[in-house]
């Protein structure tokens, strides 16, 4: 009688097969993404997320409000944003690859116009999670190309000349507070001064951009407020 001996590596392989099957059966985790178009031109475009499954068209875009959350799972080539109905010169779907920073929890996709791109858009992602951008705070994104200093009451914060967000959290009781903006090279003279209202239930995303009207100053602001109470109300209504 001949007895066949099993090689140890064969036993290991058979033992690993059930685990491998289990891993393959586990669905890939989806990334929760909201979208903010830069202007009306971008908001009027038909855009869609393309991932592991069928594409999801982005609905109800508006330049002053984030869209609903889209759960997008990366495919073999990651995630892309497609301009629906538009083709590249070689006849392929017109897509821009979406790069999400590692460890991002709740990315906010900014869709900017780009006349040099075949798609006509440029993608930029910033973190939008509450742990990083808490309620009551103001988040500044500097698109002026110049280093700025933001002063809230007596606290001064430098805002680099990049698209890296800077968060200002006044904390404390709700109140009116004086804010000012300076160019970093000239801290003696502010070019913007106003009174803002601090509300614990509202957070505001502020884009600082080059001004187009000399009467209003060298820097303009694009402000995107978000009220937690309205979000909770909408969530309750959607669950009914």
N, C-alpha and C positions, 0 to 999 in steps of 0.2 A: 504494500500500500504506500502510495506516495503522498506525502503531506506537503502542501504548499505553504511556505511561510510568508507572512505579510510584512513588507518592509515598514519600519517605523514611520517613514514619511507618508506612506499610504494611509496609515491609521490617522495621522494628523490631518490629512486632507479630508478624509471622510468625516472626521469630527468637526471640521471647520465649515463643511457645506451647509448645515442648517443655519449657522450664524450668518454666512454669506447670503443665503437666501433671504434671511430676515432683514439684513441691511439693504438689499436691493429692493425689498418691498416697502421700505420706509420712504414716504414721499419727501422730495426736497422741500426745505422750508422756504416760504415766500417772504419777500421783503415788502413791508408796508410803505408805500410811496404816495405823497401828495404832490400836486403840481401847481406852480405859480407862473403864468405867462407874464412876460415883461411888459407888454403893451397890447393895445387893441388889435394890432396887426397879427401878432402871434396868437392871441386868443381866438381869432377868426379862422385859424388854420385847423385842418383835420389831422390830428396826431394820434398815434396809437403805440402802446407798449407791445413789444415783441419779445417773448421769453420762451420758456419750455413748452408752453401750451399755445393755444390759439391767441391771436393778438387781441388786446383790449383797447378799444377806442376811448380816448380821454374826453369826457363829457363836461359841458358847462364850465369852460375855462373863462376866467375873468381876471384882469390885471390887478384888482384890489382884493382878491379873495382866493385862498387856497381851495383846490378841488377836494372832492371826497377822497378817501384813502383807497388806493388800488393795491391789491395783493399780487405781486409779480414774482414768479419763480424763474430764475436764470436757466437758460438752456445751455447747450454745448458751447455756444458762442456768447454766453452771457445775456445781458438785456440790452435791447436797442429801442430807440424811439423812431417810428416810421412816419414820414409825411405821406398820409394816405392819398393815393391817386397820382403821386409824383414819381417819376423814374429818373435814374441816373443816365448819363449819355450812352452807356452800354445797355440800357434797357432793364436794369435791375431795380428792385424797390429802393426808394431813397430813404436811407436809414442813418442815424447817428448812434454810435455806441455809447451806452450809459455806463459811466464809471462811478461806482458808489464807494466812498472811503471805507476802509476796513473798520469794523466795530461800530459802524453807523447804526443807530437803533431806529430812528424815524426820519429818514432822509426827506428833505424838501427839494424837489427838482425845479430849478429856475430855468425857464426856456427863454432864451434871448434871441433877438433878431441878428442875423449875420449875413450880410450881403455878399461876403466872399465865399461862403459855403454853398455847395450845390443844393443842399437841403433848405438853405435860407435860415437855419437856426443854429444856435450853439447851446450846449447843455452845461449847467453848473449845479452842483449839489452842495447843500449845506445841512448841518444837523438841525433838526427841529424838535428833538425830544424835550419833554418838560424838565428833565433832570439837568439839561444843558441850557435850556432857555425857559426859566421858570415863569409862572404867572406873576404879573406885576412888574416884570422887567422890560427893558428896552434893548433891542439888539441892533447894532449899527453895522452896516456893510458899506465900506468906502469904495466907491467906483469913480472917484474924482482924479485919481492918479497922484494926489498930493497928501502928505501926512497931515493929520488933523488932531486937534485936542478937543474933547467934549467935556464940558463942565456941568454937572448936575448939583445944584446947591453949592457946596464947597468941595465936592469931590471931582478931581480932574483925571480923565482917562485918555491915554493916547490911542488914536485910531490909525493903524498903519495903512499905507497906500496900497492895500491889497483887498481881495474879496474875502479875506478871513474875518468872520463875524466877531464883534466885540460886544459883550453883554454888560449892561449896566442895571443893577438891581438896587433901587433905593431902600427897600424894606421899610418897616415901621408903619405908622398910621397913614391912611389915605389923606392926601394933601395936594395943594398946588406947590410947584417947585420951579425955581428959576433955572433955566438952562442956557448955555452959551456954547458957541463953536468958534474955534480959532484955527488959523494955520499954524502948524507947529513952529515955524520959523518966526512967527510974530504973535507971541502970547500976550502982548500988551494991548492989542486991539481986537475985539471980537467982531466977526462979520455977521453973526446971527445971535439974537437974544430974544427969548420968549419965556412965557410961563406955561408949563405943561402940567397936566393933572395926573397924579399918581393914583392908580386904582389897582388893588390887589388881584382882581379877577380878570384883568386885561393885560395882555402882553403885546408889544408893538415891534414889528420888524421895520427898520428904517434904512432905506437905501439913500446914500449920499451921492449925488451925481452932479456933474458940471452944470451950473446955471445957464439958462438960455435967455434970461431977461436981466439986463444989468440993473434995473430998478429994484429987483428982488434979491440981489446979491450974487456972489460968485458960485455959490453952491445951492442946489435945489434938493428937496427931500421928497422921496416917494415912500409914504407911510402905509403899512399894512397892519391894522389892529386886528386882534382876535380876542373875543370875549368868551371866557370859559362857560358862563351861564348860558349863552346862546348855543354853544356846542352841546352842552348837556341836554338842553331843551330839544335840539334837533335829534340827538341820539335817542331820547325818550320817544319822540314822535315816530322815528323810523322803526322802533321796536314794537309798535302797536300792531 
